[in-house]
Amino acid sequence: MGLRWLPIATRKHLLNIGLCLLLIWGIYEATIGPDLVSNLRDFTGRYGAYLLLITLLFTPFSQRFTWVKRNLWMRRNIGVWGFVYAAAHLLIWITLEFYFDWALMFDEVAGNLFILLGILAFVLLTPLALTSNNRAVKYLSFRKWQLLHSLTYVAIPAVIVHHFMAQKTAVLEPLLMGSVLILVLVWRYRHAR
Amino acid sequence: MPVKSSEITPEKVYKRRRVLIGAGVGVLAVPLIDKAYGVFQDKQEQLEKPLSQVTTQPSAELEPLVPTPYETITSYNNYYEFGYGKGDPAKAAKTLVTSPWSVEVGGEGADKPGVYDIAELKGESAIENHIYRFRCVEAWSMVIPWNGIKLSDVIKSAAPNSKAKYVRFTTVNDPEQMPNADWAGGPYVEGLTIEEAMNPLTLLATGIYDKPLEQQNGAPIRLVVPWKYGFKYVKSIVKIELVEVMPKNTWWLQNKREYGFYANVNPQFDHPRWTQATERVIGELGRKPTLLFNGYAEEVAYMYPELDNRLYFY
């Protein structure tokens, strides 16, 4: 990569700024057209799912590409931003879509696998986002931290299935995401120690 | 004193990041506030704009209906022949030539079949104006001031015989004019029972807000059945057939578990993947409860004696 001359801290900031700008751009785009609420909800959901799926690719790709291996640090930033997008997605749903009508929200969630999966994924991702810092790794010990973060292999499949179930007809994109996920899971299974 | 980038300590970077995040949130707020103000203003304008006289007001009105802004109705559409996105039809549909346009009325149930020009069809009966709720199966809704004719008038003039048990509608299907014409593997087909077709609420719409229909809204003529989900409102109709057998409608063929033939609005029967109990009013925040038969129960419930039969409600 052409950015190796930059200090790693600067590269981290560039990545963070980039993902923040992407969010701002998405929110701006969402204001075009009449349906602000579903635009915002769908943008944050879709791009959050992309970011989370990307975090799973780091381990397998780092075995083959030294560039990925040198930049493993990116996984944490991308994962945390994926969580930020997911949190925005949930907040939009609670505020703009349901306007804090908890009774209605409960009705919508009860027995609705599609939304339950989304909520499950968010609940599982929350401790991971909170422990995505060096202090938490030290506090927990690396082994325990790693065990905790293997929850991604439950949370991210839930995200992808949730994304798939949200589609009316255009299922090609979530199916592609699902295929990538399955390839990663198969790879992980075969390389498990 | 300006600080050189090489002198920045991690703490300062951290503080700077806070400023950046703050700035980011500020930038986020601008389009949102702007949009919210726009929604508010549109509503004001709609309230002030007088609409042409409504000839029949369905009795089930629970509250005065405030029509959705014209710009919203014409820019938020499902018309897959022009793309899957809600904004695609408004951009892509202009290639559809809607004049001249003729509609073939026929089928084994019509004793007097014929091909009518749009002007002939409209000329046979007076244009009526109806403000109807519009409820999409995707759980969003609008309020639309339609202009159109009664479907029953068109059917009567085709002299229906005893074989006329259902009405089958076909949308134009031309790959030259429609970039995604083949999405369903054939023309878009919808159907009604003859009883539903003869109901006075059922319209063949030719306009919205006293303006001719835009292509993305189904120009030049489309079905309006306000107690059913939006996918029943077949657009840009080229053929109306009176038939003996229940037509196989496009969405039913796409997914027989999720979309049926009757597709009457009922908050009690959820879509397999989402609730139909409430709806998002486009351009407003929050959700509101969905009404049985979309608020038109008084006018249409007689046709569906079994209110617990899912057959009628998906």
HADDOCK unambig.tbl for C-alpha pairs under 7 A between the chains (distance, minus, plus):
assign (segid A and resid 24 and name CA) (segid B and resid 28 and name CA) 5.98 0.50 0.50
assign (segid A and resid 27 and name CA) (segid B and resid 28 and name CA) 6.86 0.50 0.50
assign (segid A and resid 28 and name CA) (segid B and resid 31 and name CA) 6.26 0.50 0.50
assign (segid A and resid 31 and name CA) (segid B and resid 31 and name CA) 6.66 0.50 0.50
assign (segid A and resid 31 and name CA) (segid B and resid 35 and name CA) 6.44 0.50 0.50
assign (segid A and resid 33 and name CA) (segid B and resid 75 and name CA) 6.82 0.50 0.50
assign (segid A and resid 34 and name CA) (segid B and resid 72 and name CA) 5.48 0.50 0.50
assign (segid A and resid 34 and name CA) (segid B and resid 76 and name CA) 6.60 0.50 0.50
assign (segid A and resid 34 and name CA) (segid B and resid 282 and name CA) 6.97 0.50 0.50
assign (segid A and resid 34 and name CA) (segid B and resid 283 and name CA) 6.06 0.50 0.50
assign (segid A and resid 35 and name CA) (segid B and resid 282 and name CA) 5.89 0.50 0.50
assign (segid A and resid 35 and name CA) (segid B and resid 283 and name CA) 6.02 0.50 0.50
assign (segid A and resid 96 and name CA) (segid B and resid 285 and name CA) 5.51 0.50 0.50
assign (segid A and resid 96 and name CA) (segid B and resid 286 and name CA) 5.82 0.50 0.50
assign (segid A and resid 97 and name CA) (segid B and resid 285 and name CA) 6.21 0.50 0.50
assign (segid A and resid 97 and name CA) (segid B and resid 286 and name CA) 4.79 0.50 0.50
assign (segid A and resid 97 and name CA) (segid B and resid 287 and name CA) 6.51 0.50 0.50
assign (segid A and resid 98 and name CA) (segid B and resid 286 and name CA) 4.65 0.50 0.50
assign (segid A and resid 98 and name CA) (segid B and resid 287 and name CA) 5.80 0.50 0.50
assign (segid A and resid 99 and name CA) (segid B and resid 285 and name CA) 6.80 0.50 0.50
assign (segid A and resid 99 and name CA) (segid B and resid 286 and name CA) 4.61 0.50 0.50
assign (segid A and resid 108 and name CA) (segid B and resid 275 and name CA) 5.88 0.50 0.50
assign (segid A and resid 112 and name CA) (segid B and resid 273 and name CA) 6.79 0.50 0.50
assign (segid A and resid 112 and name CA) (segid B and resid 274 and name CA) 6.90 0.50 0.50
assign (segid A and resid 114 and name CA) (segid B and resid 273 and name CA) 6.40 0.50 0.50
